[in-house]
């Protein structure tokens, strides 16, 4: 079990985690804060799954800024392999080194064993994100963000198993590299396919849900502070309503923020049907969804929202 | 650690809780229980929601498991008499004391009653239940279970003989993986290693080439009344295909059912038994459009990644309005790499597609495999080879 005294900079309670994240602008719900707290204290990877745009990647970035550690990000894609994710030998330098060895030594008979030991030393090793994450850092073990793991293919998942359970990496020509202090690992998945249970078992699993209206408003106020308060309230109410509608892809928090920025750029003080129609593309990314909502449906939604908000706070909405 | 004394009781209860979850179908291993013990001591017992979040993070690996976990958690860890309550719950007579027993998942109720009989495991996972909400057609749909007869030894021999020939006309895709092979690009790593044997002279150029593989396949198979006579042979075909390549199988009539897990049984009779238990709408009406739309909405994003191809097995006789089918087919076409349509109705070369459903679907598929008689695997193999 990890010793608490060894990591003095980790937040000591769930509340502390929540407060520290809020300090960097990430408004985390209580259950997410609990899972993060446990991941930090138990030294386990954190597996975040959820719809696109609910703030999974942001968790990694916020953690790095809370703990003051280096953030190492590995964006996954199909065909991601060891040479792009973990390490690669610097072939050009290796070949140059062979030529140099030949030129400087008069005798053509090189000591093959010594040469190969020299060629496969750290000097010729190109370190990619996974290997970098195992290295000691002055600020403490880095944050390793393995983003959108569902985009990588299954062979890569299998390769991750060694790193996630033992925080070590084996290079055949060089040896096994082990992290003195394990990095904080955050994995995210948009769930375009199921990740194998073997990976999830090694992690703390958390499903990141769409935020509640109150929390989304808080997020909006922290991310787009110059948006008028009345506009933010309407935006949140509108987006929350859209998520209840039968859409192909519900808008995420990222889209809410984008939309509010778009509206603020247009100097809107409150929502009106024309502006909604003109800017809906910031919120909905499928043509079918756009057609369904644009026009009368959006106008009706807006009227309902205005009535609801006026009832909740009389005089607050024009 | 200071909390060693209370941990004894706690460990016992966590173990019980894990056992309840396991019995209800959430796979919780001993390592996770040990981790949970560490976690709850870090968290403390002051806040119930923290406790919930901690156990959920450790015990769950899928979003679908959450409703079951939620129920189990609230029944098991009931304040204030936490431990006593938990232990009492494990006694056999507790079945009558469960709160709101009607809302409890039957699987969970079973898990809480240790004397309960071992029920045959229903192969379909919990996701299936959400489709029960489709009600408009319930009057017309015929819910019936269906017993597939066991495969006769003759059929089995035929199936084995033809399984190898049942190759679908799927274009292989280039992956971004490499393996040694000539001719191909120079593999620097292997070349350098080989050169060391010759004192650093790259005499032998090692080469590598990209791996090709058949794309994963998603089969959407119509099991309505009009397809009745082909269902059996098609399921055998899909089972055989599943042994060869990555395959997900959905059946639809009036509802959509994912039977991928059922077909994973190695023995074909076991697999058929599991399928017949899992699917509620054998030989009923057809709602191709709404079922495809359902697939697009719920599954497409998860199933059609990595350039999957779709095998659509249907006669195209749809009862719902063609607009829905059109939209669903267009969406499916955009999301998949290739659509193969295996149609037992199109019998002749110059067949005139008259039914509205067929007219809608025909221009939207990549390959169209008219199979005029699908009564045996042998004929199916012939069709697929000829295609």
Interface residues (C-beta under 8 A of the other chain):
Chain A: X1 X14 X30 X31 X32 X34 X35 X37 X38 X39 X41 X42 X44 X49 X78 X79 X80 X81 X89 X91 X94 X95 X98 X99 X101 X102 X108 X109 X110 X112 X115 X116 X119 X150 X153 X155 X173 X191 X192 X193 X194 X197 X200 X201 X204 X205 X206 X207 X248 X288
Chain B: X1 X27 X29 X31 X32 X35 X38 X39 X42 X43 X47 X49 X50 X52 X53 X54 X56 X57 X58 X60 X61 X62 X63 X66 X175 X176 X177 X178 X188 X189 X192 X193 X195 X196 X197 X199 X200 X202 X296 X297 X301 X302 X303 X305 X306 X327 X331
